[in-house]
């Protein structure tokens, strides 16, 4: 099988011709690796490079991908959405019992409440019902401190009170009884594009591109322009208020890493992660 990812960036909306388009895949530690194309690569790019095709998808292809566009003048754009590629095991059944998934895939934002639900048809009276998170083909037990599993008649649910990026993945519901079993899967994609983690990574890379002298300083207008190119706004208050907190009173230049720290703090506060 193949997976086709399409960026939401459009070349027609980008002024000038000197744009460098790069696709990345996220490592487990949150850093990004550039996707390189070789003669034997399973990756294929469209003519405008805004679409990435993965051929013969394998388990190691699962993960988060994104598209980044930078021009020679340092103007920076990044695809607003990330692409969470999941390789899903096949559902299966043996006997009369069936699993009907209520919704898949499920997409949510960081901090959302999430309810994974399935209906068990022809459920045997003494059936055992379990939920797992898949790691490749391996079944991993759920973190019961974070996820609450409930069963009521033919309905089984796994609830997440506060979704986080690491909750993205494939979840398995399994029903087993003597002579009967059934397996179903639900895909959960927690969009991190507006989380404080993604916001911080995006801003630090973007400001570093604009800072051609590697001084750690930018003018207020450069800060505003870069934030506009990223499509980001200040969670609370105005951007001028945050610039004022990070500006050097002598040079009138903004310490952009301090500016980023202030923005990230506001995002964390908005998500309820700080008290």
Residue, then its C-alpha position, 0 to 999 in steps of 0.5 A: x500500500x502507499x500513503x499520500x501526504x499533501x501539504x496545505x501550502x500553495x506555491x501560488x500564494x508564495x511571492x517570489x520564486x526562490x523557495x526551498x521546500x523540505x519535508x521532515x519526519x519527527x524523531x521520538x525525541x521531538x527533533x526533526x530529520x530531513x527526508x532525503x530522496x535517493x534512487x532506491x527511496x520509497x519517497x516520491x515528491x510531486x512536481x511542486x514538492x508540496x505532496x509527498x508519497x510513501x510507497x510500500x508503507x511499512x511499520x517504521x514509516x509511522x510517525x509525524x511528518x511536516x512540510x517547511x518552505x523557506x526563501x532566500x530572504x529568510x521569510x519562513x513558512x511551515x505547513x499548518x498541519x502535521x501528518x501523523x502517519x499510522x500503519x494500522x493492523x487489520x481487524x479480524x474476527x472468528x466466530x459470531x462476535x463482531x466489533x463495530x468502531x464508532x469513529x476512526x480516525x479521531x482527530x483532536x487538539x492537545x488538552x481535549x477530552x477524547x472518547x474511544x468507543x466500540x460496540x461489541x455485537x453478539x457479545x458472549x456473556x463471559x467475554x473478556x474485553x481489553x484495550x491496548x495501544x499498538x507499538x508496531x504489532x506489539x500490544x501495549x497496556x494502557x496507562x490506567x492513570x491517564x485512561x479510564x476504560x469502561x464497559x456497559x452492555x455491548x459498549x466499551x470505551x477508553x476515555x482520555x481526560x487530557x489529550x497529549x501528543x504522545x497519545x496519538x497512535x493506533x488503539x486496539x479493542x479485543x474481545x475474547x471468549x471460548x471459541x470466539x474472538x474479535x479485534x478492532x482498531x481506532x486511530x487517534x491523531x492529537x494535533x500538536x500544531x498549536x501546542x506549546x511544543x510545536x509553537x516553540x520549535x517553529x518559532x526558534x527555527x524561524x527566528x534563527x533563519x531571519x537572524x542572519x548575524x546569529x546575534x539573538x536580536x531582531x528588530x520589532x518589525x522583523x519579529x512581527x513579520x516572522x510571527x505573521x509568516x508563521x500564522x501565529x498570534x499572541x494567546x493573551x494581549x498584544x504582540x507589542x506587550x510581549x515585545x516590550x518585555x523582551x526588548x533591549x532598552x539601549x539598542x531597541x532590538x528584541x531578544x527573540x529567545x526571551x520573546x519566545x519564552x514569553x509566548x510559550x509560557x502564555x500557551x502553556x497557561x492557556x492549555x492549563x498546564x501552569x497554575 
